[in-house]
Amino acid sequence: MSTSVTEPSADRGVTPRRARFPFWAQVLLGLVAGIALGFLARTYSLDWLSTTLSTVGSTFVSLLRVIVVPLVLTAIIVSIANLRQVTNAARLAVQTLVWFAITSLISVVIGITIGLLTNPGARATIDTAGAEAPSTQGTWLDFLSSIVPANILGLQASSSDDGVSLSFNVLQLVVLGIALGAAALAVGEKAEPFLAFNRSVLEIVQKLVWWVIRLAPIGTAGLIGRAVANYGWDLIGPLAVFTADVYIGCAIVLFVLYPVLVKAHGLSARRYFAGAWPAIQFAFVSRSSVGTLPLTQRVVTRNLGVSPDYASFAVPFGATTKMDGCAAIYPALAAITVAQLFGIELGLPQYLLIAFVSVVGSAATAGLTGAVVMLTLTLSTLGLPLEGVGLLLAIDPILDMMRTATNVAGQALVPLIVAKRNGLLDEQVYNSANVSSIEVDRDPSDSASQEKIAVPA
């Protein structure tokens, strides 16, 4: 596995291929175009342009999400079958959970510290009179209900005026994949056709992922354009300090805590960011850890050099339970903000509860939706009014961009750390490539492909 491609030499009679417009530049161009189009749509009230941007962005995320079910399920089944070649698989799982908890605990301490220093609720200019509690709330029993698969694909149906829609629970897919993979190992030789089928499906799905990832510049333009068109300072202003606190807290975790942990394990922080940046960048504009999952899994294995057998388990599991932005920084700051808005004093026991919920609670809401559910769980545990959630919803998409980028960065970091500690990291892959041209992936089915998806140095 290598992250650099050697061009055929001219003296062998092969003409070198022309350098292509690098992928990072394509995505950056899409980002700039999206900002410009979103600004035009907002400034001149171009509803048709706003609708177009929203449709393009949501369609791209939908394409990635539809691949998640077969990708996660087949990848975990194959990885469980391959783990018989990896010693101490149970220890890997335990270490993964421990590092999830360690980074979450440090992150929530950072969030609480920023909240105590800045008092975001006391500085907010917002009326609490019309606040309403959200309809969707998290409880500590959600983990039990979300981890038990309701059907073979972990699909869930919901009805609305537009008809019946299907969604999936990634944590249930992980549980199903582990169970099917373990059962295949127990059956032995008779299960080989089943495993061969899953390996074949996985190859096909990886090809589909490659095709969808190539559309990322267009998807990025739609996603960022939609955000610019729909949200302005008039929404952010009343909660400006809270908004700044969330971005600062996530930035400290992303650009201070994570590099320190990478350096502590003898690795280059610069190469970590170069390798993981395509997924981090896309998470920022898509606001979806699950939608980014196929790209995250690719950068972890292809750029960072983590063993695919281990990454196939760790990355999908992290996409549902490893949320330093949504489950640590955000609920800590939001709880402090809501308490100050309603004039409620928090003491040491409440801050310890915030830390506890952040470390453990993300698993309890793994099968549910986003940071809002995590926040209701935090507020209800602290005894704070759930009406405070409604006050923060108006700017939630703006906050969610930075939160999701931090989540995905952590989902790439922990498998890297655990792989390094257990000899499952290909350090030649991690260190050999030039940082300015680290690839997300070549088309795995095209050995002649010379194209790279690169990130800026």
The 8 nearest C-alpha neighbors of each residue, nearest first, counted from 0:
[[1, 428, 2, 301, 304, 425, 427, 300],
 [2, 0, 428, 3, 4, 301, 427, 432],
 [1, 3, 432, 428, 438, 437, 302, 4],
 [2, 4, 432, 1, 5, 437, 438, 436],
 [5, 3, 6, 449, 2, 1, 451, 450],
 [6, 4, 7, 3, 449, 8, 15, 2],
 [5, 7, 8, 15, 4, 449, 16, 9],
 [8, 6, 15, 13, 5, 9, 14, 11],
 [9, 7, 10, 11, 6, 13, 15, 14],
 [8, 10, 13, 11, 12, 14, 7, 15],
 [9, 11, 12, 8, 13, 7, 14, 15],
 [12, 10, 9, 13, 8, 7, 14, 15],
 [11, 13, 10, 9, 14, 8, 7, 15],
 [14, 12, 9, 11, 7, 15, 8, 10],
 [13, 15, 9, 16, 12, 7, 8, 11],
 [16, 14, 7, 6, 13, 17, 9, 8],
 [17, 15, 14, 18, 6, 449, 7, 19],
 [16, 18, 19, 15, 14, 20, 6, 449],
 [19, 17, 16, 20, 21, 450, 15, 449],
 [20, 18, 21, 17, 450, 22, 16, 451],
 [19, 21, 22, 18, 24, 25, 23, 17],
 [22, 20, 24, 23, 19, 453, 452, 25],
 [21, 23, 452, 25, 24, 453, 26, 20],
 [24, 22, 454, 26, 453, 25, 21, 27],
 [23, 25, 27, 22, 21, 26, 28, 20],
 [26, 24, 22, 28, 23, 27, 216, 29],
 [25, 27, 216, 29, 23, 28, 24, 30],
 [28, 26, 24, 30, 29, 25, 23, 31],
 [27, 29, 25, 31, 30, 26, 24, 32],
 [28, 30, 220, 216, 26, 32, 27, 31],
 [29, 31, 27, 33, 220, 28, 32, 219],
 [32, 30, 28, 34, 33, 29, 35, 27],
 [33, 31, 29, 35, 34, 30, 220, 28],
 [32, 34, 220, 224, 30, 36, 31, 35],
 [35, 33, 37, 224, 31, 32, 36, 38],
 [34, 36, 32, 38, 33, 37, 31, 39],
 [37, 35, 39, 33, 38, 34, 224, 32],
 [36, 38, 224, 228, 227, 40, 34, 39],
 [39, 37, 35, 41, 36, 40, 42, 228],
 [40, 38, 36, 42, 37, 41, 43, 35],
 [39, 41, 45, 37, 44, 38, 43, 228],
 [40, 42, 228, 44, 38, 39, 43, 37],
 [43, 41, 39, 40, 44, 38, 45, 228],
 [42, 44, 45, 40, 41, 39, 38, 46],
 [45, 43, 41, 40, 42, 46, 39, 49],
 [46, 44, 40, 48, 47, 43, 49, 41],
 [45, 47, 49, 48, 44, 50, 40, 41],
 [46, 48, 50, 45, 49, 51, 40, 52],
 [49, 47, 51, 50, 45, 46, 40, 52],
 [50, 48, 46, 52, 51, 47, 40, 53],
 [49, 51, 53, 47, 48, 52, 54, 46],
 [52, 50, 48, 54, 53, 49, 47, 55],
 [53, 51, 221, 55, 49, 225, 54, 50],
 [52, 54, 50, 225, 56, 51, 55, 57],
 [53, 55, 51, 57, 52, 56, 58, 50],
 [56, 54, 221, 52, 58, 53, 57, 51],
 [57, 55, 221, 222, 218, 53, 59, 58],
 [56, 58, 60, 54, 59, 55, 53, 61],
 [59, 57, 61, 55, 56, 60, 54, 62],
 [58, 60, 62, 56, 218, 61, 57, 55],
 [61, 59, 57, 63, 62, 58, 290, 64],
 [62, 60, 64, 58, 59, 63, 65, 57],
 [63, 61, 59, 65, 60, 64, 58, 66],
 [62, 64, 60, 290, 61, 66, 65, 59],
 [63, 65, 290, 61, 67, 66, 62, 60],
 [66, 64, 62, 67, 63, 61, 68, 69],
 [67, 65, 64, 63, 68, 69, 70, 62],
 [66, 68, 70, 64, 65, 71, 69, 63],
 [67, 69, 70, 71, 66, 72, 65, 172],
 [70, 68, 72, 71, 67, 73, 66, 204],
 [71, 69, 67, 68, 73, 72, 74, 66],
 [72, 70, 74, 68, 69, 73, 67, 75],
 [71, 73, 176, 69, 75, 74, 70, 172],
 [72, 74, 76, 197, 75, 70, 71, 201],
 [75, 73, 71, 77, 76, 72, 311, 70],
 [74, 76, 78, 176, 77, 72, 73, 311],
 [77, 75, 180, 176, 73, 79, 78, 74],
 [76, 78, 80, 74, 75, 79, 73, 81],
 [77, 79, 308, 75, 81, 80, 76, 74],
 [80, 78, 82, 180, 76, 81, 77, 75],
 [81, 79, 77, 78, 82, 180, 184, 83],
 [82, 80, 78, 83, 79, 84, 77, 308],
 [83, 81, 85, 79, 84, 80, 78, 308],
 [84, 82, 81, 85, 80, 86, 79, 88],
 [83, 85, 82, 81, 86, 80, 88, 308],
 [86, 84, 82, 83, 88, 87, 81, 308],
 [85, 87, 88, 84, 83, 82, 89, 90],
 [86, 88, 90, 89, 91, 85, 82, 92],
 [89, 87, 91, 90, 86, 85, 92, 82],
 [90, 88, 92, 91, 87, 93, 86, 94],
 [89, 91, 93, 87, 88, 92, 94, 95],
 [92, 90, 88, 94, 89, 93, 95, 87],
 [91, 93, 95, 89, 90, 94, 96, 88],
 [94, 92, 90, 96, 95, 91, 97, 89],
 [93, 95, 97, 91, 96, 92, 90, 98],
 [94, 96, 92, 98, 93, 97, 91, 99],
 [95, 97, 99, 93, 94, 98, 100, 92],
 [98, 96, 94, 100, 99, 95, 101, 93],
 [99, 97, 101, 100, 95, 96, 102, 94],
 [98, 100, 96, 97, 102, 101, 321, 103],
 [99, 101, 103, 97, 98, 358, 102, 104],
 [102, 100, 98, 104, 103, 99, 97, 105],
 [101, 103, 105, 104, 100, 99, 106, 98],
 [104, 102, 106, 100, 323, 101, 105, 358],
 [105, 103, 101, 107, 106, 102, 358, 100],
 [104, 106, 108, 102, 103, 107, 109, 101],
 [107, 105, 103, 109, 104, 108, 327, 328],
 [106, 108, 327, 110, 328, 104, 109, 105],
 [109, 107, 111, 105, 110, 106, 112, 104],
 [110, 108, 106, 112, 107, 111, 113, 105],
 [111, 109, 328, 107, 113, 108, 112, 331],
 [110, 112, 114, 108, 113, 109, 331, 107],
 [113, 111, 109, 115, 114, 110, 108, 116],
 [114, 112, 116, 110, 115, 111, 117, 109],
 [115, 113, 111, 117, 112, 116, 332, 118],
 [116, 114, 112, 113, 118, 117, 111, 335],
 [115, 117, 113, 114, 118, 112, 111, 119],
 [116, 118, 114, 119, 115, 113, 240, 244],
 [119, 117, 121, 114, 120, 115, 116, 122],
 [120, 118, 241, 240, 122, 336, 121, 117],
 [121, 119, 336, 339, 340, 123, 122, 118],
 [120, 122, 118, 119, 339, 123, 340, 336],
 [123, 121, 119, 120, 124, 118, 240, 238],
 [124, 122, 120, 238, 237, 121, 125, 119],
 [125, 123, 237, 122, 238, 126, 236, 121],
 [124, 126, 237, 123, 127, 238, 390, 340],
 [125, 127, 128, 124, 129, 130, 390, 340],
 [126, 128, 130, 129, 125, 390, 340, 341],
 [127, 129, 126, 130, 131, 125, 386, 390],
 [130, 128, 127, 131, 126, 390, 386, 389],
 [129, 131, 386, 127, 389, 128, 390, 387],
 [132, 130, 386, 389, 133, 129, 387, 385],
 [131, 133, 386, 385, 389, 388, 134, 130],
 [134, 132, 135, 389, 131, 388, 136, 386],
 [133, 135, 136, 132, 131, 372, 389, 375],
 [136, 134, 133, 372, 137, 371, 375, 368],
 [135, 137, 372, 375, 134, 138, 376, 133],
 [136, 138, 376, 372, 375, 373, 364, 141],
 [139, 137, 140, 141, 376, 136, 363, 364],
 [138, 140, 141, 363, 142, 137, 360, 376],
 [141, 139, 138, 142, 143, 144, 363, 137],
 [140, 142, 144, 363, 139, 143, 138, 145],
 [141, 143, 363, 145, 140, 144, 146, 364],
 [144, 142, 141, 146, 145, 140, 147, 363],
 [143, 145, 141, 142, 146, 147, 140, 366],
 [144, 146, 366, 142, 143, 147, 141, 171],
 [145, 147, 171, 143, 144, 142, 170, 148],
 [146, 148, 145, 144, 149, 171, 143, 174],
 [149, 147, 171, 153, 150, 146, 151, 145],
 [148, 150, 153, 147, 151, 154, 155, 152],
 [151, 149, 153, 148, 152, 154, 155, 147],
 [150, 152, 153, 148, 149, 175, 154, 172],
 [153, 151, 154, 150, 172, 68, 167, 175],
 [152, 154, 150, 148, 171, 167, 168, 151],
 [155, 153, 167, 152, 166, 165, 150, 168],
 [154, 156, 166, 165, 167, 153, 157, 168],
 [157, 155, 165, 164, 166, 163, 154, 158],
 [156, 158, 164, 163, 165, 155, 159, 166],
 [159, 157, 163, 162, 164, 156, 160, 161],
 [158, 160, 162, 161, 163, 157, 164, 156],
 [159, 161, 162, 158, 163, 164, 157, 156],
 [162, 160, 159, 163, 158, 164, 157, 165],
 [161, 163, 159, 160, 158, 164, 157, 165],
 [164, 162, 158, 157, 159, 156, 165, 161],
 [165, 163, 157, 156, 158, 162, 166, 159],
 [164, 166, 156, 155, 154, 157, 163, 167],
 [167, 165, 155, 154, 156, 164, 168, 157],
 [166, 168, 154, 153, 155, 169, 165, 68],
 [167, 169, 171, 170, 366, 153, 172, 154],
 [170, 168, 172, 171, 173, 167, 319, 315],
 [171, 169, 173, 172, 168, 146, 319, 174],
 [170, 172, 174, 148, 173, 146, 169, 168],
 [173, 171, 169, 175, 170, 174, 153, 72],
 [172, 174, 170, 176, 171, 175, 177, 169],
 [175, 173, 171, 177, 172, 176, 178, 170],
 [176, 174, 172, 178, 173, 177, 171, 179],
 [175, 177, 76, 173, 72, 75, 179, 178],
 [176, 178, 180, 174, 175, 179, 181, 173],
 [179, 177, 175, 181, 176, 180, 182, 174],
 [180, 178, 182, 176, 181, 177, 175, 183],
 [179, 181, 76, 183, 177, 79, 182, 178],
 [180, 182, 184, 178, 183, 179, 177, 185],
 [183, 181, 185, 179, 184, 180, 178, 186],
 [184, 182, 180, 186, 190, 185, 181, 179],
 [183, 185, 181, 187, 182, 186, 80, 180],
 [184, 186, 182, 183, 187, 181, 190, 180],
 [187, 185, 183, 184, 190, 182, 189, 188],
 [186, 188, 184, 185, 189, 190, 183, 191],
 [187, 189, 190, 191, 186, 184, 192, 183],
 [190, 188, 191, 187, 186, 192, 193, 183],
 [191, 189, 193, 188, 183, 192, 187, 186],
 [190, 192, 194, 193, 188, 189, 195, 187],
 [193, 191, 195, 194, 190, 196, 189, 188],
 [194, 192, 196, 190, 191, 195, 197, 183],
 [195, 193, 191, 197, 196, 192, 198, 190],
 [194, 196, 192, 198, 197, 193, 191, 199],
 [197, 195, 193, 199, 194, 198, 192, 200],
 [196, 198, 200, 194, 199, 73, 195, 201],
 [199, 197, 201, 195, 196, 200, 194, 202],
 [198, 200, 196, 202, 197, 201, 195, 203],
 [201, 199, 197, 203, 202, 198, 204, 196],
 [200, 202, 198, 204, 199, 203, 73, 197],
 [203, 201, 205, 199, 200, 204, 198, 206],
 [204, 202, 200, 206, 201, 205, 199, 207],
 [203, 205, 207, 201, 206, 202, 200, 70],
 [206, 204, 208, 202, 207, 203, 201, 209],
 [205, 207, 209, 203, 204, 208, 202, 210],
 [208, 206, 204, 210, 209, 205, 211, 203],
 [209, 207, 205, 211, 206, 210, 212, 204],
 [208, 210, 206, 212, 207, 211, 205, 442],
 [209, 211, 207, 213, 208, 212, 206, 214],
 [212, 210, 208, 213, 214, 209, 207, 63],
 [211, 213, 209, 214, 215, 210, 208, 294],
 [212, 214, 211, 210, 215, 209, 216, 22],
 [215, 213, 212, 211, 217, 216, 218, 210],
 [214, 216, 218, 212, 217, 213, 219, 26],
 [217, 215, 26, 29, 219, 218, 214, 25],
 [218, 216, 220, 219, 215, 214, 29, 221],
 [217, 219, 215, 56, 221, 59, 220, 216],
 [218, 220, 216, 222, 217, 221, 29, 215],
 [221, 219, 33, 29, 30, 217, 218, 223],
 [222, 220, 56, 52, 224, 55, 218, 219],
 [223, 221, 56, 219, 225, 224, 220, 284],
 [222, 224, 226, 225, 33, 284, 220, 221],
 [225, 223, 37, 33, 221, 34, 227, 222],
 [224, 226, 228, 53, 222, 223, 52, 227],
 [225, 227, 223, 229, 224, 228, 230, 222],
 [226, 228, 37, 224, 225, 229, 230, 38],
 [229, 227, 37, 41, 225, 226, 40, 38],
 [228, 230, 226, 227, 225, 231, 41, 49],
 [231, 229, 227, 228, 226, 234, 232, 397],
 [230, 232, 233, 234, 235, 229, 227, 228],
 [233, 231, 235, 234, 236, 230, 239, 237],
 [232, 234, 231, 236, 235, 237, 230, 238],
 [235, 233, 232, 236, 231, 394, 230, 393],
 [234, 236, 232, 239, 238, 233, 237, 394],
 [235, 237, 239, 238, 232, 233, 234, 124],
 [238, 236, 124, 123, 125, 239, 235, 234],
 [239, 237, 123, 241, 236, 235, 240, 242],
 [238, 240, 236, 242, 241, 235, 237, 243],
 [241, 239, 243, 119, 242, 238, 244, 122],
 [240, 242, 119, 244, 238, 243, 239, 245],
 [243, 241, 239, 245, 240, 244, 238, 246],
 [242, 244, 240, 246, 241, 245, 247, 239],
 [245, 243, 241, 247, 242, 246, 248, 240],
 [246, 244, 248, 242, 243, 247, 249, 329],
 [245, 247, 243, 249, 244, 248, 250, 401],
 [248, 246, 250, 244, 249, 245, 243, 251],
 [249, 247, 245, 251, 250, 246, 110, 244],
 [248, 250, 252, 246, 251, 247, 253, 245],
 [251, 249, 253, 247, 248, 252, 254, 246],
 [252, 250, 255, 248, 254, 249, 253, 247],
 [253, 251, 256, 249, 250, 255, 254, 257],
 [252, 254, 250, 251, 257, 405, 255, 249],
 [253, 255, 251, 250, 252, 258, 257, 256],
 [254, 256, 251, 258, 252, 257, 253, 259],
 [257, 255, 252, 259, 258, 253, 254, 260],
 [256, 258, 260, 259, 253, 255, 261, 252],
 [259, 257, 261, 268, 260, 255, 256, 262],
 [260, 258, 262, 256, 257, 261, 263, 255],
 [261, 259, 263, 257, 258, 262, 256, 264],
 [260, 262, 258, 264, 263, 259, 266, 268],
 [261, 263, 265, 259, 266, 264, 260, 258],
 [264, 262, 260, 261, 265, 259, 266, 258],
 [265, 263, 262, 261, 266, 260, 416, 419],
 [264, 266, 262, 263, 261, 267, 260, 419],
 [267, 265, 262, 261, 264, 268, 263, 271],
 [266, 268, 269, 270, 262, 271, 261, 265],
 [269, 267, 271, 258, 270, 261, 262, 266],
 [270, 268, 272, 267, 271, 273, 434, 258],
 [269, 271, 273, 267, 272, 268, 274, 434],
 [272, 270, 268, 274, 269, 273, 275, 267],
 [271, 273, 275, 269, 276, 270, 274, 268],
 [274, 272, 270, 276, 271, 275, 434, 269],
 [273, 275, 302, 271, 272, 276, 303, 270],
 [274, 276, 272, 273, 298, 278, 277, 271],
 [275, 277, 279, 273, 272, 278, 274, 280],
 [278, 276, 280, 279, 275, 281, 454, 439],
 [277, 279, 281, 295, 276, 280, 294, 275],
 [280, 278, 276, 404, 282, 281, 277, 408],
 [281, 279, 277, 283, 278, 282, 276, 404],
 [280, 282, 278, 283, 284, 279, 285, 277],
 [283, 281, 404, 279, 285, 286, 280, 284],
 [284, 282, 400, 404, 280, 281, 286, 285],
 [283, 285, 281, 282, 223, 222, 286, 400],
 [284, 286, 282, 287, 283, 281, 222, 60],
 [287, 285, 400, 282, 403, 283, 284, 399],
 [288, 286, 290, 289, 285, 282, 291, 403],
 [289, 287, 291, 290, 318, 292, 407, 403],
 [288, 290, 292, 291, 287, 318, 64, 67],
 [289, 291, 64, 287, 63, 288, 292, 60],
 [290, 292, 288, 289, 294, 293, 282, 295],
 [291, 293, 289, 295, 294, 290, 288, 296],
 [294, 292, 296, 295, 291, 297, 67, 208],
 [293, 295, 297, 292, 291, 296, 278, 298],
 [296, 294, 292, 278, 298, 297, 293, 291],
 [295, 297, 299, 293, 294, 298, 314, 292],
 [296, 298, 294, 295, 300, 299, 301, 439],
 [297, 299, 302, 301, 439, 295, 300, 296],
 [300, 298, 303, 296, 297, 302, 305, 411],
 [299, 301, 305, 304, 297, 298, 303, 307],
 [302, 300, 298, 297, 304, 299, 303, 440],
 [303, 301, 274, 298, 304, 300, 299, 439],
 [304, 302, 429, 299, 300, 305, 274, 301],
 [303, 305, 425, 300, 428, 429, 424, 302],
 [306, 304, 424, 300, 303, 299, 418, 415],
 [305, 307, 308, 423, 309, 310, 424, 300],
 [308, 306, 310, 309, 300, 311, 305, 78],
 [309, 307, 78, 306, 311, 310, 81, 82],
 [308, 310, 307, 311, 306, 312, 313, 78],
 [311, 309, 307, 313, 312, 314, 308, 306],
 [312, 310, 309, 75, 308, 74, 307, 313],
 [313, 311, 310, 309, 75, 314, 315, 316],
 [312, 314, 310, 316, 315, 317, 311, 414],
 [313, 315, 317, 316, 310, 312, 296, 311],
 [316, 314, 318, 317, 313, 312, 71, 292],
 [317, 315, 313, 314, 318, 319, 312, 320],
 [316, 318, 321, 314, 320, 410, 319, 315],
 [317, 319, 315, 316, 288, 320, 321, 289],
 [320, 318, 365, 317, 316, 321, 170, 169],
 [319, 321, 317, 362, 361, 365, 318, 322],
 [322, 320, 317, 99, 318, 410, 319, 323],
 [323, 321, 406, 326, 325, 324, 320, 327],
 [324, 322, 327, 406, 103, 326, 325, 106],
 [323, 325, 402, 328, 405, 406, 322, 327],
 [326, 324, 370, 322, 329, 402, 323, 327],
 [325, 327, 322, 357, 323, 361, 324, 330],
 [326, 328, 107, 323, 357, 329, 324, 106],
 [329, 327, 110, 324, 107, 331, 330, 106],
 [328, 330, 332, 325, 331, 327, 333, 324],
 [331, 329, 333, 374, 332, 334, 327, 328],
 [332, 330, 334, 329, 328, 333, 111, 110],
 [333, 331, 335, 329, 114, 334, 330, 110],
 [332, 334, 330, 336, 335, 331, 329, 337],
 [335, 333, 337, 331, 336, 332, 330, 338],
 [334, 336, 338, 332, 333, 337, 339, 114],
 [335, 337, 120, 333, 339, 334, 338, 119],
 [338, 336, 340, 334, 387, 339, 335, 333],
 [339, 337, 343, 335, 341, 336, 340, 342],
 [338, 340, 120, 342, 336, 341, 337, 121],
 [341, 339, 337, 120, 338, 342, 336, 121],
 [340, 342, 338, 339, 343, 337, 127, 384],
 [343, 341, 339, 340, 338, 344, 337, 121],
 [344, 342, 338, 341, 339, 345, 340, 383],
 [343, 345, 342, 346, 338, 339, 335, 341],
 [346, 344, 349, 343, 347, 350, 338, 335],
 [345, 347, 349, 348, 350, 344, 351, 343],
 [346, 348, 350, 349, 351, 345, 352, 353],
 [349, 347, 351, 350, 346, 352, 345, 353],
 [350, 348, 352, 351, 347, 346, 345, 381],
 [351, 349, 353, 347, 352, 348, 354, 346],
 [350, 352, 354, 348, 349, 353, 347, 355],
 [353, 351, 355, 349, 350, 354, 356, 348],
 [354, 352, 350, 356, 351, 355, 357, 331],
 [355, 353, 351, 357, 352, 356, 107, 358],
 [356, 354, 352, 358, 357, 353, 359, 351],
 [355, 357, 360, 353, 359, 354, 358, 352],
 [356, 358, 327, 354, 326, 360, 355, 359],
 [357, 359, 355, 100, 356, 103, 104, 360],
 [360, 358, 356, 357, 361, 355, 362, 363],
 [359, 361, 356, 363, 362, 357, 358, 364],
 [360, 362, 364, 363, 320, 359, 326, 365],
 [363, 361, 365, 320, 360, 364, 359, 142],
 [364, 362, 142, 360, 361, 141, 365, 139],
 [365, 363, 367, 361, 362, 366, 141, 142],
 [366, 364, 362, 319, 367, 363, 320, 361],
 [365, 367, 145, 364, 168, 170, 368, 142],
 [368, 366, 364, 365, 369, 372, 145, 137],
 [367, 369, 372, 370, 366, 371, 364, 365],
 [370, 368, 371, 372, 367, 373, 325, 364],
 [369, 371, 373, 325, 372, 374, 326, 368],
 [372, 370, 374, 373, 369, 375, 368, 388],
 [373, 371, 137, 136, 375, 374, 370, 369],
 [372, 374, 370, 376, 371, 375, 137, 326],
 [373, 375, 377, 371, 330, 376, 372, 370],
 [376, 374, 378, 372, 377, 136, 373, 137],
 [375, 377, 137, 373, 374, 379, 378, 138],
 [378, 376, 374, 380, 375, 379, 356, 381],
 [377, 379, 383, 381, 375, 380, 376, 382],
 [378, 380, 382, 376, 381, 377, 375, 383],
 [379, 381, 377, 378, 382, 376, 352, 383],
 [382, 380, 378, 379, 383, 349, 377, 352],
 [381, 383, 379, 380, 378, 384, 377, 385],
 [382, 384, 378, 381, 379, 385, 338, 337],
 [385, 383, 386, 387, 382, 378, 379, 337],
 [384, 386, 132, 387, 388, 383, 375, 378],
 [387, 385, 132, 131, 130, 384, 388, 389],
 [386, 388, 385, 390, 389, 337, 384, 130],
 [389, 387, 386, 390, 391, 385, 132, 392],
 [390, 388, 392, 387, 391, 131, 386, 130],
 [389, 391, 387, 388, 392, 130, 393, 386],
 [390, 392, 388, 389, 393, 394, 395, 387],
 [393, 391, 395, 389, 394, 390, 388, 396],
 [394, 392, 391, 395, 234, 390, 396, 389],
 [395, 393, 392, 397, 396, 391, 235, 234],
 [394, 396, 392, 398, 397, 393, 399, 391],
 [397, 395, 399, 398, 394, 400, 393, 226],
 [398, 396, 395, 399, 394, 400, 226, 401],
 [399, 397, 395, 396, 400, 401, 402, 394],
 [398, 400, 396, 402, 397, 401, 403, 395],
 [399, 401, 283, 286, 398, 403, 402, 397],
 [402, 400, 404, 403, 399, 398, 283, 405],
 [401, 403, 324, 399, 405, 404, 400, 325],
 [404, 402, 406, 405, 400, 286, 401, 282],
 [403, 405, 283, 282, 279, 401, 407, 406],
 [406, 404, 408, 402, 403, 324, 407, 253],
 [407, 405, 322, 403, 409, 324, 323, 404],
 [408, 406, 410, 409, 404, 405, 279, 403],
 [409, 407, 405, 411, 410, 406, 279, 412],
 [410, 408, 412, 406, 411, 407, 413, 405],
 [409, 411, 407, 317, 408, 412, 413, 321],
 [412, 410, 408, 409, 413, 299, 414, 407],
 [413, 411, 409, 415, 410, 414, 408, 416],
 [412, 414, 416, 415, 411, 410, 417, 409],
 [415, 413, 417, 416, 412, 418, 411, 313],
 [414, 416, 412, 418, 413, 417, 419, 305],
 [417, 415, 413, 419, 418, 414, 420, 412],
 [418, 416, 420, 414, 419, 415, 413, 421],
 [419, 417, 423, 424, 415, 421, 416, 420],
 [418, 420, 424, 416, 417, 422, 421, 423],
 [419, 421, 417, 418, 422, 416, 423, 264],
 [422, 420, 418, 419, 423, 417, 424, 91],
 [421, 423, 419, 424, 420, 418, 425, 417],
 [424, 422, 418, 306, 421, 419, 305, 425],
 [425, 423, 305, 418, 419, 304, 422, 426],
 [424, 426, 304, 427, 428, 305, 429, 423],
 [427, 425, 429, 428, 424, 430, 304, 431],
 [426, 428, 430, 431, 429, 425, 1, 304],
 [429, 427, 304, 426, 1, 425, 430, 431],
 [428, 430, 426, 303, 427, 304, 431, 302],
 [431, 429, 427, 428, 426, 432, 270, 267],
 [432, 430, 427, 428, 429, 433, 2, 3],
 [433, 431, 3, 2, 430, 437, 434, 428],
 [432, 434, 435, 436, 437, 431, 3, 430],
 [435, 433, 436, 437, 456, 273, 432, 270],
 [434, 436, 456, 455, 433, 454, 437, 453],
 [437, 435, 453, 434, 433, 438, 454, 432],
 [438, 436, 453, 434, 2, 432, 435, 274],
 [439, 437, 452, 453, 451, 440, 2, 436],
 [438, 440, 452, 298, 302, 301, 297, 437],
 [441, 439, 438, 301, 442, 452, 297, 451],
 [440, 442, 443, 451, 450, 448, 439, 449],
 [441, 443, 445, 444, 440, 209, 448, 206],
 [444, 442, 445, 441, 446, 206, 440, 205],
 [443, 445, 442, 446, 206, 202, 441, 448],
 [446, 444, 447, 442, 448, 443, 441, 449],
 [447, 445, 448, 444, 443, 442, 449, 441],
 [448, 446, 445, 449, 444, 442, 450, 441],
 [447, 449, 445, 446, 450, 441, 442, 443],
 [450, 448, 447, 4, 451, 441, 6, 16],
 [451, 449, 448, 441, 452, 19, 442, 4],
 [452, 450, 438, 453, 441, 449, 440, 439],
 [451, 453, 438, 22, 439, 21, 440, 23],
 [452, 454, 436, 438, 23, 437, 22, 451],
 [453, 455, 23, 435, 436, 273, 456, 437],
 [456, 454, 435, 23, 453, 436, 273, 434],
 [455, 435, 434, 454, 273, 436, 433, 269]]
